[in-house]
Amino acid sequence: MKEIYFAAGCFWGAQHFFAGVDGVKEAVAGYANGKGENPSYEQVYTDTTGFAETVRVSYDPGRVSLKELTELYFTIIDPLSLNRQGGDVGTRYRTGVYYTDPAERAIIEAVFQAEEKRVGAALAVELEPLRNFYLAEERHQDYLDKNPGGYCHVPLKTFRYLRLYQDLKLVLEGEPDPIARMANTAAMVHERMHFSGPGSIA
């Protein structure tokens, strides 16, 4: 197993998202790259500790790559927003990717460069070594599982898109016929996303 740390705004939605990625063994909420030790949520909330709400992702590199995890990370953040994601504002909600193996930086940088090219602007996302990480309180772990109607800055349909994306990968794996790939994709999208009209999702 390997680990990578993603700061993506409020950690409730980010933890829920990465916990649903095939190949991820565990996603836990915590606080990273700040000053001091074992901060409480209330201390981090003051924006005086330098900690960012962060999710530690433990994954099997034989099933999901660091490159793919980082690409998925960019689907749940606004990479141009500094110290803000959705309605959450403050340095504790900044975005960043924190690594423990220096050899991984080049892989992550390549994804950053591709994202920067896609959005056409410099990213407001940190890329740094992990300096420290402390688990968040139990009440913050798996928050959206405990509170299905709880707040989340990540749109709920994003979780459906993730499941669709992963199931499509399995269905299309090893299928060389482009027509079959398109047909299978169209059928699954229609079935899963419940289109109720042009461009709309029920």
Secondary structure, 3 states (H helix, E strand, C coil): CEEEEEEECCHHHHHHHHHCCCCEEEEEEEEECCCCCCCCHHHHHCCCCCCEEEEEEEECCCCCCHHHHHHHHCCCCCCCCCCEECCEECHHHCEEEEECCHHHHHHHHHHHHHHHHHHCCCCCEEEEECCCEEECCHHHCCHHHHCCCCCCCCCCHHHHHHHHHHHHHHHHCCCCCHHHHHHHHHHHHHHHHCEEECCEEC
